[in-house]
Amino acid sequence: MKKFVAELITSMLDNIIIDVIITLLPIDYVFFTMISVILLVFFILCFAKRPLATKISVQAPPNVTVIVLVTPQAQTN
């Protein structure tokens, strides 16, 4: 079961877009994204294997503030 959940989370992570938010957003939206990031990290630490979690934490430099936005598969550019 844990392997299935880890594969599910891995496939979900392929659809996640990491954006650096420059402009100020409404507080509700920022709060919602912070909750989403906290839940995402919680599920990664609970279910995913350790190399996956370390790879995700290494991707973002520590001195850059990154907000993870969970978006649908379809992207509008």
Distance bins in CASP14 RR format, pairs under 12 A and 6 or more apart:
PFRMAT RR
TARGET T0000
AUTHOR 0000-0000-0000
RMODE 2
METHOD distances of the structure
MODEL  1
1 7 0 0 0 0 0 1 0 0 0 0 0
1 8 0 0 0 0 0 1 0 0 0 0 0
1 47 0 0 0 0 1 0 0 0 0 0 0
2 8 0 0 0 0 0 1 0 0 0 0 0
2 9 0 0 0 0 0 1 0 0 0 0 0
2 43 0 0 0 0 0 1 0 0 0 0 0
2 46 0 0 0 0 1 0 0 0 0 0 0
2 47 1 0 0 1 0 0 0 0 0 0 0
2 48 0 0 0 0 1 0 0 0 0 0 0
2 49 0 0 0 0 1 0 0 0 0 0 0
3 9 0 0 0 0 0 1 0 0 0 0 0
3 10 0 0 0 0 0 1 0 0 0 0 0
3 47 0 0 0 0 1 0 0 0 0 0 0
3 48 0 0 0 0 0 1 0 0 0 0 0
3 49 0 0 0 0 1 0 0 0 0 0 0
4 10 0 0 0 0 0 1 0 0 0 0 0
4 11 0 0 0 0 0 1 0 0 0 0 0
4 47 0 0 0 0 1 0 0 0 0 0 0
4 48 0 0 0 0 0 1 0 0 0 0 0
5 11 0 0 0 0 0 1 0 0 0 0 0
5 12 0 0 0 0 0 1 0 0 0 0 0
5 43 0 0 0 0 1 0 0 0 0 0 0
5 44 0 0 0 0 0 1 0 0 0 0 0
5 46 0 0 0 0 1 0 0 0 0 0 0
5 47 1 0 1 0 0 0 0 0 0 0 0
5 48 0 0 0 0 1 0 0 0 0 0 0
5 49 0 0 0 0 0 1 0 0 0 0 0
5 52 0 0 0 0 0 1 0 0 0 0 0
6 12 0 0 0 0 0 1 0 0 0 0 0
6 13 0 0 0 0 0 1 0 0 0 0 0
6 43 0 0 0 0 1 0 0 0 0 0 0
6 44 0 0 0 0 1 0 0 0 0 0 0
6 45 0 0 0 0 0 1 0 0 0 0 0
6 46 0 0 0 0 1 0 0 0 0 0 0
6 47 1 0 1 0 0 0 0 0 0 0 0
6 48 1 0 1 0 0 0 0 0 0 0 0
6 49 1 0 1 0 0 0 0 0 0 0 0
6 50 0 0 0 0 0 1 0 0 0 0 0
6 51 0 0 0 0 0 1 0 0 0 0 0
6 52 1 0 0 1 0 0 0 0 0 0 0
6 53 0 0 0 0 0 1 0 0 0 0 0
7 13 0 0 0 0 0 1 0 0 0 0 0
7 14 0 0 0 0 0 1 0 0 0 0 0
7 47 0 0 0 0 1 0 0 0 0 0 0
7 48 0 0 0 0 1 0 0 0 0 0 0
7 49 0 0 0 0 0 1 0 0 0 0 0
7 52 0 0 0 0 0 1 0 0 0 0 0
8 14 0 0 0 0 0 1 0 0 0 0 0
8 15 0 0 0 0 0 1 0 0 0 0 0
8 43 0 0 0 0 1 0 0 0 0 0 0
8 44 0 0 0 0 0 1 0 0 0 0 0
8 47 0 0 0 0 1 0 0 0 0 0 0
8 48 0 0 0 0 1 0 0 0 0 0 0
9 15 0 0 0 0 0 1 0 0 0 0 0
9 16 0 0 0 0 0 1 0 0 0 0 0
9 39 0 0 0 0 0 1 0 0 0 0 0
9 40 0 0 0 0 1 0 0 0 0 0 0
9 41 0 0 0 0 0 1 0 0 0 0 0
9 42 0 0 0 0 0 1 0 0 0 0 0
9 43 1 0 0 1 0 0 0 0 0 0 0
9 44 1 0 0 1 0 0 0 0 0 0 0
9 45 0 0 0 0 0 1 0 0 0 0 0
9 46 0 0 0 0 1 0 0 0 0 0 0
9 47 1 0 0 1 0 0 0 0 0 0 0
9 48 1 0 1 0 0 0 0 0 0 0 0
9 49 0 0 0 0 1 0 0 0 0 0 0
9 52 1 0 0 1 0 0 0 0 0 0 0
9 53 0 0 0 0 0 1 0 0 0 0 0
9 56 0 0 0 0 0 1 0 0 0 0 0
9 70 0 0 0 0 0 1 0 0 0 0 0
10 16 0 0 0 0 0 1 0 0 0 0 0
10 43 0 0 0 0 0 1 0 0 0 0 0
10 44 0 0 0 0 1 0 0 0 0 0 0
10 47 0 0 0 0 1 0 0 0 0 0 0
10 48 1 0 0 1 0 0 0 0 0 0 0
10 49 0 0 0 0 1 0 0 0 0 0 0
10 51 0 0 0 0 0 1 0 0 0 0 0
10 52 1 0 0 1 0 0 0 0 0 0 0
10 53 0 0 0 0 0 1 0 0 0 0 0
10 55 0 0 0 0 0 1 0 0 0 0 0
10 56 0 0 0 0 0 1 0 0 0 0 0
11 48 0 0 0 0 0 1 0 0 0 0 0
11 52 0 0 0 0 0 1 0 0 0 0 0
11 73 0 0 0 0 0 1 0 0 0 0 0
12 36 0 0 0 0 0 1 0 0 0 0 0
12 39 0 0 0 0 0 1 0 0 0 0 0
12 40 0 0 0 0 1 0 0 0 0 0 0
12 43 0 0 0 0 1 0 0 0 0 0 0
12 44 0 0 0 0 1 0 0 0 0 0 0
12 47 0 0 0 0 0 1 0 0 0 0 0
12 48 0 0 0 0 0 1 0 0 0 0 0
12 52 0 0 0 0 0 1 0 0 0 0 0
12 56 0 0 0 0 0 1 0 0 0 0 0
12 68 0 0 0 0 0 1 0 0 0 0 0
12 70 1 0 0 1 0 0 0 0 0 0 0
12 71 0 0 0 0 0 1 0 0 0 0 0
12 72 0 0 0 0 0 1 0 0 0 0 0
12 73 0 0 0 0 0 1 0 0 0 0 0
13 40 0 0 0 0 1 0 0 0 0 0 0
13 41 0 0 0 0 0 1 0 0 0 0 0
13 43 0 0 0 0 0 1 0 0 0 0 0
13 44 0 0 0 0 1 0 0 0 0 0 0
13 47 0 0 0 0 0 1 0 0 0 0 0
13 48 0 0 0 0 1 0 0 0 0 0 0
13 52 0 0 0 0 1 0 0 0 0 0 0
13 53 0 0 0 0 0 1 0 0 0 0 0
13 55 0 0 0 0 1 0 0 0 0 0 0
13 56 1 0 0 1 0 0 0 0 0 0 0
13 59 0 0 0 0 0 1 0 0 0 0 0
13 68 0 0 0 0 1 0 0 0 0 0 0
13 70 0 0 0 0 1 0 0 0 0 0 0
14 52 0 0 0 0 0 1 0 0 0 0 0
14 70 0 0 0 0 0 1 0 0 0 0 0
14 71 0 0 0 0 0 1 0 0 0 0 0
14 73 0 0 0 0 1 0 0 0 0 0 0
15 40 0 0 0 0 0 1 0 0 0 0 0
15 68 0 0 0 0 0 1 0 0 0 0 0
15 69 0 0 0 0 0 1 0 0 0 0 0
15 70 1 0 0 1 0 0 0 0 0 0 0
15 71 1 0 0 1 0 0 0 0 0 0 0
15 72 1 0 0 1 0 0 0 0 0 0 0
15 73 1 0 1 0 0 0 0 0 0 0 0
15 74 0 0 0 0 1 0 0 0 0 0 0
15 75 0 0 0 0 1 0 0 0 0 0 0
16 33 0 0 0 0 0 1 0 0 0 0 0
16 36 0 0 0 0 1 0 0 0 0 0 0
16 37 0 0 0 0 0 1 0 0 0 0 0
16 40 1 0 0 1 0 0 0 0 0 0 0
16 41 0 0 0 0 0 1 0 0 0 0 0
16 44 0 0 0 0 0 1 0 0 0 0 0
16 56 0 0 0 0 1 0 0 0 0 0 0
16 59 0 0 0 0 0 1 0 0 0 0 0
16 66 0 0 0 0 0 1 0 0 0 0 0
16 67 0 0 0 0 0 1 0 0 0 0 0
16 68 1 0 0 1 0 0 0 0 0 0 0
16 69 1 0 0 1 0 0 0 0 0 0 0
16 70 1 0 1 0 0 0 0 0 0 0 0
16 71 1 0 0 1 0 0 0 0 0 0 0
16 72 0 0 0 0 0 1 0 0 0 0 0
16 73 0 0 0 0 0 1 0 0 0 0 0
16 75 0 0 0 0 0 1 0 0 0 0 0
17 66 0 0 0 0 0 1 0 0 0 0 0
17 67 0 0 0 0 0 1 0 0 0 0 0
17 68 0 0 0 0 1 0 0 0 0 0 0
17 69 1 0 1 0 0 0 0 0 0 0 0
17 70 0 0 0 0 1 0 0 0 0 0 0
17 71 1 0 1 0 0 0 0 0 0 0 0
17 72 0 0 0 0 0 1 0 0 0 0 0
17 73 0 0 0 0 0 1 0 0 0 0 0
17 74 0 0 0 0 0 1 0 0 0 0 0
17 75 1 0 0 1 0 0 0 0 0 0 0
17 76 0 0 0 0 0 1 0 0 0 0 0
17 77 0 0 0 0 0 1 0 0 0 0 0
18 33 0 0 0 0 0 1 0 0 0 0 0
18 37 0 0 0 0 0 1 0 0 0 0 0
18 40 0 0 0 0 0 1 0 0 0 0 0
18 56 0 0 0 0 1 0 0 0 0 0 0
18 59 1 0 0 1 0 0 0 0 0 0 0
18 60 1 0 0 1 0 0 0 0 0 0 0
18 61 0 0 0 0 0 1 0 0 0 0 0
18 64 0 0 0 0 0 1 0 0 0 0 0
18 65 0 0 0 0 0 1 0 0 0 0 0
18 66 1 0 1 0 0 0 0 0 0 0 0
18 67 1 0 0 1 0 0 0 0 0 0 0
18 68 1 0 1 0 0 0 0 0 0 0 0
18 69 1 0 0 1 0 0 0 0 0 0 0
18 70 0 0 0 0 0 1 0 0 0 0 0
18 71 0 0 0 0 0 1 0 0 0 0 0
19 25 0 0 0 0 0 1 0 0 0 0 0
19 33 0 0 0 0 0 1 0 0 0 0 0
19 60 0 0 0 0 0 1 0 0 0 0 0
19 64 0 0 0 0 0 1 0 0 0 0 0
19 65 0 0 0 0 0 1 0 0 0 0 0
19 66 1 0 0 1 0 0 0 0 0 0 0
19 67 1 0 0 1 0 0 0 0 0 0 0
19 68 0 0 0 0 1 0 0 0 0 0 0
19 69 1 0 1 0 0 0 0 0 0 0 0
19 70 0 0 0 0 0 1 0 0 0 0 0
19 71 0 0 0 0 1 0 0 0 0 0 0
19 75 0 0 0 0 0 1 0 0 0 0 0
20 60 0 0 0 0 1 0 0 0 0 0 0
20 61 0 0 0 0 0 1 0 0 0 0 0
20 63 0 0 0 0 0 1 0 0 0 0 0
20 64 1 0 0 1 0 0 0 0 0 0 0
20 65 1 0 0 1 0 0 0 0 0 0 0
20 66 1 0 0 1 0 0 0 0 0 0 0
20 67 1 0 0 1 0 0 0 0 0 0 0
20 68 0 0 0 0 0 1 0 0 0 0 0
20 69 0 0 0 0 0 1 0 0 0 0 0
21 29 0 0 0 0 1 0 0 0 0 0 0
21 30 0 0 0 0 1 0 0 0 0 0 0
21 33 0 0 0 0 1 0 0 0 0 0 0
21 34 0 0 0 0 0 1 0 0 0 0 0
21 37 0 0 0 0 0 1 0 0 0 0 0
21 64 0 0 0 0 0 1 0 0 0 0 0
21 65 1 0 0 1 0 0 0 0 0 0 0
21 66 0 0 0 0 1 0 0 0 0 0 0
21 67 1 0 1 0 0 0 0 0 0 0 0
21 68 0 0 0 0 0 1 0 0 0 0 0
21 69 0 0 0 0 1 0 0 0 0 0 0
22 64 0 0 0 0 0 1 0 0 0 0 0
22 65 0 0 0 0 0 1 0 0 0 0 0
22 66 0 0 0 0 0 1 0 0 0 0 0
22 67 0 0 0 0 0 1 0 0 0 0 0
23 29 0 0 0 0 0 1 0 0 0 0 0
23 30 0 0 0 0 0 1 0 0 0 0 0
23 67 0 0 0 0 0 1 0 0 0 0 0
24 30 0 0 0 0 1 0 0 0 0 0 0
25 31 0 0 0 0 1 0 0 0 0 0 0
25 32 0 0 0 0 1 0 0 0 0 0 0
25 33 1 0 0 1 0 0 0 0 0 0 0
25 34 0 0 0 0 0 1 0 0 0 0 0
25 67 0 0 0 0 1 0 0 0 0 0 0
25 69 0 0 0 0 0 1 0 0 0 0 0
26 32 0 0 0 0 1 0 0 0 0 0 0
26 33 0 0 0 0 0 1 0 0 0 0 0
27 33 0 0 0 0 0 1 0 0 0 0 0
27 34 0 0 0 0 0 1 0 0 0 0 0
28 34 0 0 0 0 0 1 0 0 0 0 0
28 35 0 0 0 0 0 1 0 0 0 0 0
29 35 0 0 0 0 0 1 0 0 0 0 0
29 36 0 0 0 0 0 1 0 0 0 0 0
29 67 0 0 0 0 1 0 0 0 0 0 0
29 69 0 0 0 0 0 1 0 0 0 0 0
30 36 0 0 0 0 0 1 0 0 0 0 0
30 37 0 0 0 0 0 1 0 0 0 0 0
30 65 0 0 0 0 0 1 0 0 0 0 0
30 67 1 0 0 1 0 0 0 0 0 0 0
30 69 0 0 0 0 0 1 0 0 0 0 0
31 37 0 0 0 0 0 1 0 0 0 0 0
31 38 0 0 0 0 0 1 0 0 0 0 0
31 67 0 0 0 0 0 1 0 0 0 0 0
32 38 0 0 0 0 0 1 0 0 0 0 0
32 39 0 0 0 0 0 1 0 0 0 0 0
32 67 0 0 0 0 0 1 0 0 0 0 0
32 68 0 0 0 0 0 1 0 0 0 0 0
32 69 0 0 0 0 0 1 0 0 0 0 0
32 70 0 0 0 0 0 1 0 0 0 0 0
33 39 0 0 0 0 0 1 0 0 0 0 0
33 40 0 0 0 0 0 1 0 0 0 0 0
33 65 0 0 0 0 0 1 0 0 0 0 0
33 66 0 0 0 0 0 1 0 0 0 0 0
33 67 1 0 1 0 0 0 0 0 0 0 0
33 68 1 0 0 1 0 0 0 0 0 0 0
33 69 1 0 0 1 0 0 0 0 0 0 0
33 70 0 0 0 0 1 0 0 0 0 0 0
33 71 0 0 0 0 0 1 0 0 0 0 0
34 40 0 0 0 0 0 1 0 0 0 0 0
34 41 0 0 0 0 0 1 0 0 0 0 0
34 65 0 0 0 0 0 1 0 0 0 0 0
34 66 0 0 0 0 0 1 0 0 0 0 0
34 67 0 0 0 0 1 0 0 0 0 0 0
34 68 0 0 0 0 1 0 0 0 0 0 0
34 69 0 0 0 0 0 1 0 0 0 0 0
35 41 0 0 0 0 0 1 0 0 0 0 0
35 42 0 0 0 0 0 1 0 0 0 0 0
35 67 0 0 0 0 0 1 0 0 0 0 0
35 68 0 0 0 0 0 1 0 0 0 0 0
35 70 0 0 0 0 0 1 0 0 0 0 0
36 42 0 0 0 0 0 1 0 0 0 0 0
36 43 0 0 0 0 0 1 0 0 0 0 0
36 67 0 0 0 0 1 0 0 0 0 0 0
36 68 1 0 0 1 0 0 0 0 0 0 0
36 69 1 0 0 1 0 0 0 0 0 0 0
36 70 1 0 1 0 0 0 0 0 0 0 0
36 71 0 0 0 0 0 1 0 0 0 0 0
37 43 0 0 0 0 0 1 0 0 0 0 0
37 44 0 0 0 0 0 1 0 0 0 0 0
37 56 0 0 0 0 0 1 0 0 0 0 0
37 60 0 0 0 0 0 1 0 0 0 0 0
37 65 0 0 0 0 0 1 0 0 0 0 0
37 66 0 0 0 0 1 0 0 0 0 0 0
37 67 1 0 0 1 0 0 0 0 0 0 0
37 68 1 0 1 0 0 0 0 0 0 0 0
37 69 0 0 0 0 1 0 0 0 0 0 0
37 70 0 0 0 0 1 0 0 0 0 0 0
38 44 0 0 0 0 0 1 0 0 0 0 0
38 45 0 0 0 0 0 1 0 0 0 0 0
38 67 0 0 0 0 0 1 0 0 0 0 0
38 68 0 0 0 0 0 1 0 0 0 0 0
39 45 0 0 0 0 0 1 0 0 0 0 0
39 46 0 0 0 0 0 1 0 0 0 0 0
39 68 0 0 0 0 0 1 0 0 0 0 0
39 70 0 0 0 0 1 0 0 0 0 0 0
40 46 0 0 0 0 0 1 0 0 0 0 0
40 47 0 0 0 0 0 1 0 0 0 0 0
40 48 0 0 0 0 0 1 0 0 0 0 0
40 53 0 0 0 0 0 1 0 0 0 0 0
40 56 0 0 0 0 1 0 0 0 0 0 0
40 57 0 0 0 0 0 1 0 0 0 0 0
40 67 0 0 0 0 0 1 0 0 0 0 0
40 68 1 0 0 1 0 0 0 0 0 0 0
40 69 0 0 0 0 0 1 0 0 0 0 0
40 70 1 0 0 1 0 0 0 0 0 0 0
41 47 0 0 0 0 0 1 0 0 0 0 0
41 48 0 0 0 0 0 1 0 0 0 0 0
41 52 0 0 0 0 0 1 0 0 0 0 0
41 53 0 0 0 0 1 0 0 0 0 0 0
41 56 0 0 0 0 1 0 0 0 0 0 0
41 57 0 0 0 0 1 0 0 0 0 0 0
41 60 0 0 0 0 0 1 0 0 0 0 0
41 68 0 0 0 0 1 0 0 0 0 0 0
42 48 0 0 0 0 0 1 0 0 0 0 0
42 53 0 0 0 0 0 1 0 0 0 0 0
43 52 0 0 0 0 0 1 0 0 0 0 0
43 53 0 0 0 0 0 1 0 0 0 0 0
43 56 0 0 0 0 0 1 0 0 0 0 0
43 70 0 0 0 0 0 1 0 0 0 0 0
44 50 0 0 0 0 0 1 0 0 0 0 0
44 51 0 0 0 0 0 1 0 0 0 0 0
44 52 1 0 0 1 0 0 0 0 0 0 0
44 53 1 0 1 0 0 0 0 0 0 0 0
44 54 0 0 0 0 0 1 0 0 0 0 0
44 55 0 0 0 0 0 1 0 0 0 0 0
44 56 1 0 0 1 0 0 0 0 0 0 0
44 57 0 0 0 0 1 0 0 0 0 0 0
44 68 0 0 0 0 0 1 0 0 0 0 0
45 52 0 0 0 0 0 1 0 0 0 0 0
45 53 1 0 1 0 0 0 0 0 0 0 0
45 54 0 0 0 0 0 1 0 0 0 0 0
45 56 0 0 0 0 0 1 0 0 0 0 0
45 57 0 0 0 0 0 1 0 0 0 0 0
46 52 0 0 0 0 0 1 0 0 0 0 0
46 53 0 0 0 0 1 0 0 0 0 0 0
47 53 0 0 0 0 1 0 0 0 0 0 0
48 54 0 0 0 0 0 1 0 0 0 0 0
48 55 0 0 0 0 1 0 0 0 0 0 0
48 56 0 0 0 0 1 0 0 0 0 0 0
48 57 0 0 0 0 0 1 0 0 0 0 0
49 55 0 0 0 0 1 0 0 0 0 0 0
49 56 0 0 0 0 0 1 0 0 0 0 0
50 56 0 0 0 0 0 1 0 0 0 0 0
50 57 0 0 0 0 0 1 0 0 0 0 0
51 57 0 0 0 0 0 1 0 0 0 0 0
51 58 0 0 0 0 0 1 0 0 0 0 0
52 58 0 0 0 0 0 1 0 0 0 0 0
52 59 0 0 0 0 0 1 0 0 0 0 0
53 59 0 0 0 0 0 1 0 0 0 0 0
56 66 0 0 0 0 0 1 0 0 0 0 0
56 68 0 0 0 0 1 0 0 0 0 0 0
57 66 0 0 0 0 0 1 0 0 0 0 0
57 68 0 0 0 0 0 1 0 0 0 0 0
59 66 0 0 0 0 1 0 0 0 0 0 0
59 68 0 0 0 0 0 1 0 0 0 0 0
60 66 1 0 1 0 0 0 0 0 0 0 0
60 67 0 0 0 0 0 1 0 0 0 0 0
60 68 0 0 0 0 1 0 0 0 0 0 0
69 75 0 0 0 0 0 1 0 0 0 0 0
71 77 0 0 0 0 0 1 0 0 0 0 0
END
